Amino acid sequence: MAEERSQEELDLIDSRYHRASGFRVTDIAFLGIRYNELRGVVTGDCEDWIGDVRAGTDGAEVRFHLGYAAFMSGLWRSPSGRCFVSMSLGPGLAGPTMFVNRDVGADGAMGRWTEFQFPHRGTLAGVWGLADDCVYAWGSASRGGPHHFYRFDSSSWLPLAAPDFMVTALHGCSEDHLVAVGIEGQISVFDGQRWVRVGSPTNEYLTAVHVESPGVTFAVGRRGNLYEGSPYGWGKVAEGPRMPTGEGVPLHAVATWRGEVWVGAGVAGLFKRTGTGIHLECVDPTATALCLDAREQLIAACLYKIVGTDDGSTFETVAELALRDYRAGRFLTEW
């Protein structure tokens, strides 16, 4: 009976990816999580792993670096290869933590992670940057605050003024133009000196934001809507796929790449906006995108694989089910 229960528990463990960052899909860092399908993602009862993909002589090589019984909330890889991974409080950690690796794809990189502990209580909700010496991290003690915002200057994390809400995503086009979005549709713009709240067209939980230029920004949310912002204000411009009930499928990611707006709709697939249409077109239903990185290639972290494209129509797949296979036969947190 014990063996049957043990096998049943193993059968309930699922693995999926939720972050990927880099310029090409064969030169990225990523995050993958293992969890019990019935209990969901619970700190101390799940595993989050940092991995990387690099080009090898026999194709793409997948490596796993660090695994923790906690949720890693964000990942960003800089142009030089430096990798930043944010994590909230987990077993064995004194508080919100950032892991930094100078070149995650190099030989021997798996043993070269540096830990930075943050002084505030609560979460470290994400990380994103513009350059090696211009990386931002944010977090909150609770929904009501206090809220925290930091900048990495290549050696240390410096506290800055924070938006006055719990930030869910951040993006920008320069140090003088960052946009943060929040759990109740909040939008705030940073001009290099201070954050300024702007009028929002929704109270939807906004999951992602992408700044194309100071005059063009896009955001998506859990109710399946795409919003566009400009100096003249924000408004809803398109809808994603609908469920049979008529409710929108949650949207998880947005990016502009090669003049088009791309949207990750999770289980519904990868979409893009055609022209100024009010509906999104499905480009690949198998690319169950939860995260997008739009630099040299468009890269999507999907539930069970990571894909990249040079042309928006042909996709290269890496790391398919790699975390599942790497941890096959092991119970959660069985290190």
C-alpha positions as CSV (number, residue, x, y, z in Angstrom):
1,M,0.0,0.0,0.0
2,A,2.8,2.4,0.8
3,E,4.4,1.8,-2.6
4,E,1.0,2.5,-4.3
5,R,0.6,5.7,-2.4
6,S,4.2,6.7,-3.3
7,Q,3.6,6.0,-7.0
8,E,0.3,8.0,-6.8
9,E,2.2,10.9,-5.3
10,L,4.8,10.8,-8.0
11,D,2.1,10.6,-10.7
12,L,0.7,13.9,-9.4
13,I,3.9,15.8,-9.8
14,D,3.9,18.2,-12.9
15,S,6.7,20.3,-14.3
16,R,6.5,23.4,-16.3
17,Y,8.5,26.4,-17.3
18,H,7.6,30.0,-16.4
19,R,10.5,32.2,-17.4
20,A,13.1,32.4,-20.2
21,S,15.5,35.2,-21.1
22,G,18.2,35.7,-23.7
23,F,18.9,36.8,-27.3
24,R,18.6,33.3,-28.9
25,V,16.8,30.2,-27.8
26,T,20.1,28.3,-27.9
27,D,21.7,30.8,-25.5
28,I,19.2,31.4,-22.7
29,A,18.6,31.1,-19.0
30,F,15.2,29.8,-17.8
31,L,13.1,28.9,-14.7
32,G,11.2,25.6,-14.3
33,I,9.0,24.5,-11.5
34,R,7.8,21.1,-10.1
35,Y,4.7,20.9,-8.0
36,N,1.8,18.7,-6.9
37,E,-1.1,19.2,-9.3
38,L,-3.7,18.9,-6.4
39,R,-1.9,21.1,-3.9
40,G,-0.6,23.7,-6.5
41,V,2.5,25.8,-6.1
42,V,3.1,26.0,-2.3
43,T,6.4,27.3,-0.8
44,G,8.2,24.4,0.8
45,D,6.2,21.9,-1.2
46,C,7.5,22.7,-4.7
47,E,10.8,23.0,-6.5
48,D,11.9,25.9,-8.7
49,W,15.0,25.3,-10.8
50,I,17.4,27.7,-12.6
51,G,18.6,26.2,-15.9
52,D,20.3,27.3,-19.1
53,V,20.4,26.2,-22.7
54,R,23.6,26.6,-24.8
55,A,24.6,25.4,-28.3
56,G,26.5,22.1,-28.2
57,T,28.1,19.9,-30.7
58,D,25.1,17.6,-30.8
59,G,22.4,20.3,-30.6
60,A,21.1,22.4,-27.7
61,E,22.6,21.4,-24.3
62,V,20.3,21.8,-21.2
63,R,21.8,22.2,-17.8
64,F,20.2,22.7,-14.4
65,H,22.0,24.9,-11.9
66,L,20.1,25.5,-8.6
67,G,16.9,24.1,-7.2
68,Y,15.0,25.5,-4.1
69,A,11.8,24.6,-2.3
70,A,10.4,28.1,-3.1
71,F,9.0,30.1,-6.0
72,M,11.5,32.0,-8.1
73,S,9.6,35.0,-9.2
74,G,11.7,36.5,-12.0
75,L,14.6,36.1,-14.3
76,W,16.5,38.3,-16.6
77,R,19.7,37.7,-18.7
78,S,21.8,40.7,-19.6
79,P,23.5,41.3,-23.0
80,S,26.8,40.1,-21.6
81,G,25.3,36.9,-20.2
82,R,24.9,37.9,-16.6
83,C,21.8,36.3,-15.1
84,F,19.6,37.6,-12.3
85,V,17.0,35.5,-10.5
86,S,14.6,36.9,-7.9
87,M,13.2,34.7,-5.1
88,S,11.0,35.4,-2.1
89,L,11.6,33.9,1.3
90,G,12.2,30.2,1.2
91,P,13.6,27.4,3.4
92,G,17.2,28.2,4.4
93,L,17.0,31.8,3.2
94,A,17.0,34.8,5.6
95,G,14.7,36.9,3.4
96,P,14.0,38.0,-0.2
97,T,17.0,36.9,-2.2
98,M,18.6,37.6,-5.6
99,F,20.9,35.1,-7.3
100,V,23.4,36.5,-9.7
101,N,25.7,34.7,-12.1
102,R,28.3,36.6,-14.2
103,D,27.9,34.3,-17.2
104,V,25.3,31.6,-16.8
105,G,26.2,29.9,-20.1
106,A,29.9,29.5,-19.4
107,D,31.7,26.3,-18.5
108,G,31.6,25.9,-14.7
109,A,28.9,28.5,-14.3
110,M,26.7,26.2,-12.2
111,G,28.9,26.8,-9.2
112,R,29.3,30.6,-9.6
113,W,26.1,32.0,-8.2
114,T,26.2,34.9,-5.7
115,E,23.4,35.5,-3.2
116,F,22.2,39.0,-2.4
117,Q,19.9,39.4,0.6
118,F,17.3,42.2,0.6
119,P,16.6,44.1,3.8
120,H,12.8,44.4,3.6
121,R,10.2,41.9,4.8
122,G,7.9,40.2,2.3
123,T,8.3,39.3,-1.3
124,L,10.8,40.0,-4.1
125,A,8.4,39.9,-7.0
126,G,10.5,40.3,-10.0
127,V,13.7,41.5,-11.8
128,W,14.3,43.1,-15.2
129,G,17.0,45.3,-16.6
130,L,18.5,47.4,-19.4
131,A,22.2,46.6,-18.9
132,D,24.6,44.9,-16.6
133,D,24.8,48.1,-14.4
134,C,21.1,49.0,-14.7
135,V,18.9,46.2,-13.3
136,Y,15.7,46.7,-11.3
137,A,14.1,44.6,-8.6
138,W,10.8,45.1,-6.8
139,G,8.7,43.6,-4.0
140,S,6.2,44.3,-1.2
141,A,5.6,43.5,2.4
142,S,1.9,43.0,1.6
143,R,-0.7,44.2,-0.8
144,G,-1.0,47.4,1.3
145,G,2.7,48.0,1.4
146,P,5.3,49.0,2.2
147,H,6.5,48.6,-1.4
148,H,10.2,48.4,-2.4
149,F,12.2,49.2,-5.5
150,Y,15.9,48.7,-6.1
151,R,18.5,49.3,-8.8
152,F,21.7,47.2,-9.3
153,D,24.8,49.3,-10.2
154,S,27.0,46.2,-11.1
155,S,28.0,45.6,-7.5
156,S,25.2,46.4,-5.1
157,W,21.4,46.9,-4.9
158,L,20.5,50.5,-4.2
159,P,17.0,51.4,-2.8
160,L,14.9,53.8,-4.9
161,A,11.5,55.3,-4.6
162,A,8.8,52.7,-5.3
163,P,5.4,52.8,-7.0
164,D,2.6,53.1,-4.5
165,F,1.1,49.7,-5.2
166,M,2.1,46.0,-5.5
167,V,3.9,45.8,-8.8
168,T,3.3,42.7,-11.0
169,A,5.5,43.6,-13.9
170,L,8.0,46.3,-15.1
171,H,9.5,47.2,-18.4
172,G,11.1,50.3,-20.0
173,C,13.0,51.7,-22.9
174,S,15.5,53.8,-20.9
175,E,16.5,54.8,-17.4
176,D,14.2,57.8,-17.8
177,H,11.2,55.9,-18.9
178,L,10.0,52.8,-17.0
179,V,6.4,51.6,-16.6
180,A,5.1,49.5,-13.8
181,V,1.7,47.8,-13.6
182,G,-0.2,46.3,-10.7
183,I,-2.8,43.8,-9.4
184,E,-5.8,46.2,-9.6
185,G,-5.0,47.7,-13.0
186,Q,-2.6,50.4,-11.6
187,I,-0.1,52.0,-14.0
188,S,2.8,54.2,-13.0
189,V,5.6,55.8,-15.0
190,F,9.1,56.5,-13.8
191,D,10.8,59.6,-15.4
192,G,14.2,59.0,-13.8
193,Q,13.4,60.9,-10.7
194,R,9.9,59.9,-9.5
195,W,6.9,57.6,-10.1
196,V,3.8,59.2,-11.5
197,R,0.4,57.3,-11.4
198,V,-1.5,57.6,-14.7
199,G,-5.1,56.9,-15.4
200,S,-5.9,53.3,-16.0
201,P,-8.8,52.0,-18.1
202,T,-9.3,48.9,-16.0
203,N,-9.1,47.3,-12.5
204,E,-7.9,44.0,-14.2
205,Y,-4.9,42.2,-12.7
206,L,-2.2,43.2,-15.2
207,T,0.3,40.4,-15.7
208,A,2.8,41.9,-18.2
209,V,3.9,45.2,-19.7
210,H,6.1,46.1,-22.7
211,V,7.4,49.6,-23.5
212,E,8.2,50.0,-27.2
213,S,9.0,53.7,-26.9
214,P,8.1,56.6,-24.6
215,G,5.0,57.0,-26.7
216,V,3.9,53.4,-27.0
217,T,3.3,50.8,-24.3
218,F,1.3,47.6,-24.1
219,A,-0.1,45.7,-21.2
220,V,-2.2,42.5,-20.8
221,G,-4.2,41.0,-17.9
222,R,-5.9,38.0,-16.4
223,R,-9.3,38.8,-18.0
224,G,-7.8,38.5,-21.5
225,N,-7.5,42.1,-22.6
226,L,-4.8,44.0,-24.4
227,Y,-4.3,47.7,-23.5
228,E,-2.2,50.4,-25.2
229,G,-0.8,53.5,-23.5
230,S,0.4,56.7,-25.0
231,P,1.1,60.3,-23.8
232,Y,-2.7,60.8,-24.5
233,G,-3.8,58.1,-22.2
234,W,-4.5,54.4,-22.0
235,G,-7.3,52.3,-23.5
236,K,-8.3,48.7,-24.3
237,V,-7.4,47.9,-27.9
238,A,-7.9,44.2,-28.4
239,E,-9.2,41.0,-26.8
240,G,-7.6,37.6,-26.6
241,P,-9.3,34.2,-27.0
242,R,-12.6,33.6,-25.1
243,M,-13.7,30.6,-23.0
244,P,-17.1,28.9,-23.7
245,T,-18.5,31.1,-20.9
246,G,-17.5,34.2,-22.7
247,E,-14.8,35.1,-20.2
248,G,-11.4,35.9,-21.5
249,V,-8.5,33.4,-21.3
250,P,-5.9,34.9,-19.0
251,L,-3.0,36.6,-20.9
252,H,0.4,36.2,-19.4
253,A,2.9,38.0,-21.6
254,V,3.2,40.8,-24.2
255,A,6.0,42.1,-26.3
256,T,6.6,44.1,-29.5
257,W,8.9,42.4,-32.0
258,R,9.6,43.3,-35.6
259,G,6.8,45.8,-35.7
260,E,4.1,43.5,-34.3
261,V,2.5,43.0,-30.9
262,W,2.8,39.4,-29.6
263,V,0.9,38.0,-26.7
264,G,1.3,34.8,-24.6
265,A,-2.0,33.2,-23.7
266,G,-0.8,30.2,-21.8
267,V,-2.8,27.1,-22.6
268,A,-4.4,28.9,-25.5
269,G,-1.1,29.4,-27.3
270,L,0.9,32.3,-28.8
271,F,-1.0,35.1,-30.4
272,K,-0.3,38.4,-32.2
273,R,-2.3,41.4,-33.1
274,T,-2.8,41.9,-36.8
275,G,-2.6,45.6,-37.7
276,T,-5.0,47.6,-35.5
277,G,-7.5,44.7,-35.2
278,I,-9.5,44.3,-32.0
279,H,-8.9,40.5,-31.9
280,L,-5.7,38.6,-31.6
281,E,-4.7,35.9,-34.1
282,C,-3.4,32.6,-32.9
283,V,0.1,32.0,-34.5
284,D,0.9,28.7,-32.7
285,P,-1.5,26.9,-30.4
286,T,1.3,24.5,-29.2
287,A,3.4,27.4,-28.0
288,T,1.7,27.8,-24.6
289,A,3.5,30.9,-23.8
290,L,3.8,32.2,-20.2
291,C,6.7,34.6,-20.8
292,L,8.2,36.4,-23.8
293,D,11.6,37.9,-24.4
294,A,11.8,40.0,-27.6
295,R,15.3,40.9,-28.6
296,E,17.3,39.2,-31.4
297,Q,14.8,36.3,-31.6
298,L,11.3,36.2,-30.1
299,I,11.6,33.7,-27.3
300,A,8.7,32.1,-25.4
301,A,8.8,30.1,-22.2
302,C,5.9,27.6,-22.7
303,L,4.5,25.1,-20.3
304,Y,6.6,22.2,-21.4
305,K,9.1,23.6,-23.8
306,I,10.9,26.8,-24.8
307,V,10.7,28.1,-28.3
308,G,12.4,30.8,-30.4
309,T,11.8,32.2,-33.8
310,D,13.7,34.4,-36.3
311,D,10.7,35.0,-38.6
312,G,7.5,34.7,-36.5
313,S,6.3,31.5,-38.3
314,T,9.0,28.8,-37.8
315,F,9.8,27.9,-34.2
316,E,12.8,26.1,-32.8
317,T,12.1,24.0,-29.7
318,V,14.6,23.4,-26.8
319,A,14.4,21.8,-23.3
320,E,11.1,20.0,-24.1
321,L,10.1,18.2,-20.9
322,A,13.8,18.5,-19.7
323,L,13.0,19.3,-16.1
324,R,10.5,16.4,-15.9
325,D,13.2,14.0,-17.2
326,Y,15.9,15.5,-15.0
327,R,13.9,14.9,-11.8
328,A,12.1,11.8,-12.9
329,G,11.4,9.4,-10.0
330,R,12.1,11.9,-7.3
331,F,9.6,13.2,-4.8
332,L,9.2,17.0,-4.3
333,T,12.2,18.4,-2.4
334,E,13.9,15.1,-2.4
335,W,17.4,16.5,-3.1
